[in-house]
């Protein structure tokens, strides 16, 4: 129901719901350009609106928000279930980690006299995989971006920068994981090189209240569907609405867990079943 959930136009995800909740400021608005170089103001005018109208949107008198979405993962498929219960939307936090060593010639620097930033970074990325399970069974940590300097085939890397994406549906355990990741980076660097760790962004997780999860449990039981709870690691519009209102989410099964790809697929039967569950759930809220 909100525009640009994927952030395709301005590379700024869940943009509609963020705007609705007043989470888009003038600085961000001024920086937005689409692939054709058009500003948000110019695009709004093309659609017969204006930046002034955009800023004057009033929140409606809502008391609750429910959202259905594809899972974008494999848990429902692995358990042969058409629909599942979201128990929380993970809060994302990014750390920028930079290992700092000393550049040197790949042929003339003995192995025992190197300060190789990439060796430390590689060890860190490898050990990162073991940290999330220490704090929570829903926590995850990922390094998907590395920048090596000077990035020469015959040069020992002087520095390696990376972004560590850390998420969990519980803020306390997510923040504990942030501390563990920082400690591990500092411990690895302590041997021969330096490291800096800084936070670049942090979003609050949005839990789903037990009463709503139980109501969906009961609906699934009535439909003879095993009730399975699973976390949402991805961001959704509910994440923004949930900052002020109670929310609930229902996932539909995704084939092979593929998303943001032409092969993304959810069967018609699974879509229909998810809509039935959503309808019954909304009717419960309306009758309270």
N, C-alpha and C positions, 0 to 999 in steps of 0.2 A: 504493500500500500504506500510505501515511500519511494521516491525517485532515487535512482543511482545508488542502490544498495552495494553494488559491486565496485563503485568508484571508477567506472569505465571512462566517463567523460573527462573528469578532472583529476584522475589518479588520487582520489580522496574518498576512501571507503565509507559505507553507511552514511552518505552525505545528507540524504533527505531527513533521516531520523535525527541526525546531529543538528541539522538546521532547526527542525521542529522543537528540539529540546533547548535551543539557545546555546549550542556548544560550538558555533562557528562565529569567530570574531572578525572584525574589520581587517585585521592584518592578514588572516588566511584568505578572506574574500579577495583582497587586493593581489594576492600572489597566484590565484587560480587562473590557469590557461589550459584550453583543450589542445588537441593535436593540430588544430588549424590556427592556434594562437589567439583564439577568441577568449575574452574574459567572461566571467560569470554574468556580469551586467549585460554584455552584448548577447549572450545566449538567451538570457531571460527575455530580452526585448524581441528576439526572433520568435519566441513562443507567445508573444502578446502580453507579457508581464513586464515587471520592472524590478530593479534592485530595491526600490522603496517598498513595493508590495511584498517582496520576499522578506524584508526585515520586520514587517508589521504582522506577520502570521501569528495568530493567537492560539495558544494551546486549548484543546477542548477539555470539557469536564469529565475526563476519564478516571476510572477507579481501578482499572485492571487492563492488562494487555496480554494476548495470547498469539503465538506465531507458529505456523507450520513451515518446515523447511526440509530439504533433502539433507541426509546425514553428512555427505562428503567424506565418508569413511567406510570401513568394511565390517564393523561390529555386528550390525543388524544382518547383513548378508551371511556372515559366518555362522550366525545363530538361526538362520532361516526365518527371520521375523520381518513382517512388512512395515512395522511401525514401532517406535521406541519413545521413551520418556527422557527428556533432557533434565538432568539433575543440577545443572549449573552452566553458566557461560564463563569460560576462562578469561581471566584478566591477563593481558599481555604486558610484559615489561621487556625493554631492550637494554642491554649493556653493551657499550663499545669497549672492547678489550684490545690493547695494543702492546705487543711484546717488542722490546727494543734491545737489539744486540749490536753487533759490529760487523760492517761489511768487510769482506776480504776476498782474495782471489781463490777460486775453487781448486786450483792446482797447487798453489804455493803456501797454503795455510794448513798446517798439520791438524789432524782430527782432534788431538788433545789440546789444541790452542784456539778453539773456535767459540764464538759467541753467536750462534746461529739462532735467529729469532724464529725461523720456520720450524726448526726441530722442537722448540718449546711450544709453539702454537699447535703443532701436530699432536704432541703429547696431551696438551690441554683438550683439544677437540675429542681425542680418543677417550679420555677419562671423563669427559662431560656426560657421556652416555649413562654412566653409573650413578650420577647424582640425583636425578629426579625421584627414583624409587625410594631413596632414603627418607624423603619428606612426605610423599603422598603417592597413591596409586593413580592419581589423575594428573599429576604434574608432568610437564615435558620441557625439554631444552634442546635447542637446535642452533647450529651454526650453518647458515646458508650463503654467507658472503665473506670472502677473504680478499684482502688487498696486500700484496707482497711488494716490498720496496728493497732494492731497485728493480727487482723482477727480471734479472738477467740470468741466462742459462749457466754462465760461468762465474757468477758472483754469489757469495754467501749472503743470504738475506739479512739486511740490517734491521728491518722492522716488518711486523705483520699486524695489520688491523683487521678486526672482525666484529660482526654484530652477533650477539648471543640473544636469541629469542626465547624467552622463558614464560611459561603459562601454567596456570592452575585455576580451578574453580573456587579455591579458598585463598583469600588474601594472605592469611597468616603463613600458610605453607609455601605459597608463591614467594613471599618475601624472605622466608627462611632459605629457600633454594637460591635466591639472589645472593644471600650471604655466603652460602656454600660455594657457589661458582666463583665469587670474588676471592674467597680464601684459597681455592684450588689454583687459581691463576697466579696468585701471589706466591704460593708455595712452590710451584713449578719454576717461576722466574727467579726465585731466591738463589738458585744454584749458581747461575752464571750471567744472567741478564736482568733487565728491568722490565716493569710492566705498569701500565696505568689502566684503571677500570673506572668507567663513568657511566651513569645512567642517562639514557637519551629519551626514554618515554616510559610511562607507567599508567596502566588503565585498571580500574577497580574491577574485580570479578563480580558477576551478578549471580547469586544463588537463587534457586527456585524453592519456595517454601514447601515444607513437607505436606501441608494440606492439599496443595495443588497436585503434587506428585501422586498422593494417595488417590485423589479423585480420578486421575488418568489410569492408575493401576486398576481401579474398580471397573472403569469402562472397558479396558482391555480384557479383564477377566470375564466380563459379561459377553464379550465377543469371542471368547475362547482363544485369545491370543496371549501368549506368555508375556508378562510385563517385564521389560528390561529397561533399566536405567543406564544412561551413558552421558558423559560430559560433552559439551560443545567446546572444542578447542578453537574453532573459528569465531570471528566476531559476527554479530547479527544486529538488526535494528532493535531487538529486545534488549540488547546490552545497554543502549542509550536510554530507552524508556524505563528500564529497570533501575536507573539511578534515582528515580522519584516514585515509581509505581511498582506494585508487585507484578511479576511476569511469569509466564509459563511457555514452554516450547515443546513441540512434538516433531520428531524426526521421521521422515520416510526413507525406506531402504534405497541405497545407491548401488548400482551395479559396479562391481570391482572397486568401489570407493572413489571412482574418478569424478573430478569436479573441475570447473573452469577449463573445459576441454571439449572439443566436438563429440567425444565419445561419452560424455556425461549422459546418464540414462537412469530413469526411474520408471518402472512399468505403470501402465494405466491402472491396473488393479491395486498396486501399492498407493498410488496417488488417491484413488477413490477411498480406500480404507482409511488413509490418513485424514481425509476430509470428513469422513464419518466420525472419527474419534474427535476431531476438532469441534464439529457441530455439537456433539453430545456434551463435550466439556464446556463450551460456551453456554449451552442451555442450563447447565448446572449453576454457572455464575449468575445468569440472568434471573434465576429463580430463588436466589438467596435473599 
